[in-house]
């Protein structure tokens, strides 16, 4: 939520009803981080500020990625009375193409209902055609495949985005931060801070904060020169980097760069670069319908055969088998 967004208001006598549309394999942490602040707001305020309902695409019990099952208490055709509907999705939201659900979401969008998505939920909103003209975010793991399918949409790499009647969150604990902003916008910062404090949230993050730690932090190095190189390599894992260019970015010689990689990562720059491109390729195999050749080209490999050999050496199986594993 940006500071320029106008505050939302509701009558104290009318609790807000939030629906959670649970897609099979939804991320339990994202869901819990969104629903628990609503419960806490009710308890800490001493009033019923929020109610919540659960839905699934077919009205049947739905399992989270952890195996926990939730039984819906509302169907999509009867969801018109909700104030807000949040789509909770994880796993591979790119594979969700249920026409009945997408059509129901489009019909709900014509009313005054706010629609949102957690983790992979925004992917489903986009597939329903409900994110055009909005800024939004989703989990970084889905960003590559999303960009291939929806290149013209305003995807941000932020924790959460609140843009008019669209609420999107990258998932995980970031849902706590988004709910803090929503509660503060309606019921005041004091209550939102009490809710965050109750959940031991010692720092409430802004929506524009990054989703991930820096590449250096994740790889366990605090060397600033190496950190700059790692960030650039990760942001552009679509073509191999020349060592001379990486050395110039780090402000060191090629020999010093090689020494830094061996000292901190135990590999050469070329090995790390290839590992990044293969990880990107594996994500595209799992989440898109692109051909093996298209993915090879998108990830900077000279040919499909070169890509297949490198992929098998890294992961122990061919690229086509990666898709079969995901289907199973």
N, C-alpha and C positions, 0 to 999 in steps of 0.2 A: 504494500500500500504506500503510495507516495504521499508526501505531506500536503500536496495540492488536492488530493481527493476529498470531496465534501463528506462530512460525517453523515452516517446513516441514523435514522431515528425510527423508533417504534413506540407504540403505546405501551405503558407499563402493564396494562390490563390484557395484553395480547401476547402470550408467549410465542416465540418463533419456533416453527416446526421444521426440523432439518431431516431430510431423507438421505439414506446412504444406499446407493445402488451398488451392490457387491457383485463384481465380476468374478467368476470362478478363478481361483488362484490369486485373489487379491492379497495385498501386503497387509498383514495383521498390524504391524507397528504403525503404519500410516493411518489406518482406520482408528486404532486406539488413541493415537495422538490427536485425532480430530474429535472423537466423541467424548473422551474423558474431560476435556475442558468445559464442555457443555454441562456435564453433571456437576463439576466443581463449581461452576458459576451459579447454579441453582442452590447448592448447599451453602456457599459462602455469602450469597446475597439474602438467603432466607426466603426467596421467592422462586416461583417456577418461571424462569426466563426462557427456558428452552425445553422442547420436547423433541424426540427423535424416533424415526421409523426406519425399518430395514426392508429393502427390496432386492430382488434378483431378476435376471432377464426372463426366466421362465416361471417365476413364482415358487420354485422349489428351494429346499435348503441348499446353501452354497458353502463350499469349503475354501478356507484361506490357504495360502501357500504352505502354512505349517500343518494343515490338516484339520484345524479347528473348524467346526461347522456352525453356521448361524442360520436359523429359520426365519424367513421373511414374515413380516406382519402387515405388509401392504403390497399391492400389485401395481405395476406400472400404469395400467388403465385407470386406476383410482388415485394416482399421484397428484392430480391437479390441485389439491388443497394444500400441498406443501409450500412453504416459503422459499426453501433452498433445497436443491438436490445435488449431492456430491457423489461422483462416480469414483469408486475405489477399485483400482486395477493394478495388477503387478504382472510378474511373469513375462509374457509376450503379448502386450495389448495390440500389436500390429495384426495378430491373427484373429481378432474379434471382429466379425462382420455380420452379426445377427441383424437382419433387416428390420425385424419387428421392433427391436430395442432402439435402433437408430431412428426409425420413424416415430416412435413414441417420444424420444428426446426432442425431435424437431417440433412435434406438436406442443410439448410442454414449453418450449422456448417462445412460442407465440403468446403465452400468457405473461404474467408479471413475475414468474418464478426466476430466482437466481439459479444458475447452473454452474457447477464446478467439477473439478477433477483432482484426485490425489495420485501421486506417483505416475502410473501409466494412464490414469483416467482422462487427462487432456487429449490423449491420442484418440480416444473414442469420441470425444466432443468434436475433434477435427474431422473425423470420418463422417460424422453426422452433419458436417458443414456449419458448425456453430461457433467457430473461432475466427472467421473472417472479420477483419477490422478490429480485432482485440489483441492486446499484448497478453502473453501467457507463458507458462513454463511447464516443464515436466521433468521427470528423472533423467539425469545425464545418460544413463544406460540406453535410453530409447531415442536420444537426440539424433544419432546418426541415421537410423532407419526412418525416423520422422522427417528429417530434412530431405531424404530421397523421395518420399511420397508427397510431402507438402512443402515444396521449396518457397512458396510465395507468402507463407504465414509468418507472423511476427513472434517467433519463438525467442524467449530470453533464457539465459543460463542462470537464472536467479533462484532464490529459495521459494518465493511465492509471488504471485501477482494478483492484485484485486483491481479489475478494470470494469467499472460499471456493474453489470449483472453477470460477470464471469469471474469465478474464483478458482485459481489454479495453484497447485502446490507441487513441488518436486518430490514430496513423499518423506517417509521416515519421520524423524523428529522435527522436520521443518513444518509439519502440520501444527505442532504446538505454537510455533511462531505466527503462523497465519491465523490460528484461532485467537491468539492474544490480540492481534490487530482487529479482528472482527468484533470481539467482545468490547475492546476499548472504543471502537467506533460507535457502538450502540449504547453501551452501559457505562462508559467512562474508563479512564486509565487506572483509577484506583482499584476497581474490581478486577480488571485484567491483570494487574500486577499481583494481586492476592492469589489469583488462579495460578499464575506462573510460579509464584513462590511456593505454592502448595505442591507443585510437581518438581520442586528442587531445580527449577530453571533459573540458574544464577545469572544468565545473560540472555536477554530477549533479542533475537537477531532481526535486522531489517529485511524486508522482502528482497532488496537488491543485493544482499550479501551472497557470496559465491556458494555453490552447492558443495564443492569439494575442497579438500586441503590442497595446497600447492603440490606439484609433482615432486619437488624436493622433500617436502614433509612426508609424503606417502612412501617415498623410497629411502627415507631415513638419512638424508644428508642436509646439512645446513650451509654447505659451501655456496656462496652467492653466485659465483661464476657458473658453476655447474647447474645451479637452480635455474638460471636464465636459459641455458641451453635446453634443459629438460622441458621447460614450459613451452618453448617454441616447437620442439619435436613433437610434443603431445598435441599441440593445437593444430598441427599440419601433418597428420600421419597418412598423407595421401601420395607421397613421393619420397624416394630416398634422399637424404641430405648428404652433401659433400662435406668431408671433414674440414676443409678449409673454411667453409662458411660457418660451421659450428664453432671453430676455433676463433673466428673473428667476432662472433656473438659473445663468446666468453672473454675476449680480450687476452687470449693466451696463444701460444704456438700450437701447432698440430700435435707435437710430441707431448706438450704439457696437457693438452686436452685428453689424449690417450691415457696419460698417467692418472688424471682425475677420475676418468671412468673406471679404470682398473682399481683404484684405491677405494672409491665409494660404492661402486656397483658391481665390481668383479667381472666386467665384460668390456668389450670395445664399443665405441660409439655406433659402429655399423650393426653390431649384434643387438644393441638396445633399440635402434631405429627399426630394424626388421621385426623385432618382437612387438613393437607398438603397431606396426602396420598389419601384422598377423592378428593381433587382438581385435583391431578394427574390422578386419575381414571376417573374423569369426562372428562378431556382433551382427554384421550385415547378412551373413548366411543365416543366422538364427531369426532375424527380424524382418527380412525383406524377401521379395521374390526375384531379386536380381540374379542373372545368370552368373555362373562361376567366372566366365570371361569378364563380364562387366565389373564384378567385384575385384578381380585381379587388377584390372586397369585402374579402378577407383582407389586402390591401395598401393599403386606404384610398382606393380610387378610387370616384367617385360612380356610375359605371356601366361596363358592359363596353365601350361605345363610347368613353367617355373614356379608359379604360385602353388600349384598342387604339390610339387615336391617339397617346397618350403613348409607348407602347411602340415604335410604328413610328418616331416622331420620334427616339427615343433609339438604337435598334438597327438601323433601316433595313429592318425586315420586321415582319409581323404576329405576334401571339402564337402563333397556330396554326402558323405556319411555323417557330417555334422548336422545336416538338416534331418536326416533319418533319426538321429538320436533325439533331436528336439521333438519330433512328431511322436516318438515312442514315449 
